[in-house]
Amino acid sequence: MTQPYTEDQWQQVLALGEQVDRDLVTHDVRLTMGGEPTFVATENRDATSWMTPPCAA
């Protein structure tokens, strides 16, 4: 569906969001933001697989 949403479509979007919220709580899924790097190696953190080139600005 695309905007503009009908009232029925918007209610479906809201219901899906509520279902996702319930599923996250049920399965103890926790979402966080910030604090890079997100993934770190416990061993051999200097391995090539953990290295990425710097981003060009």
Order of alpha helices (4+ residues) and beta strands (2+ residues): alpha
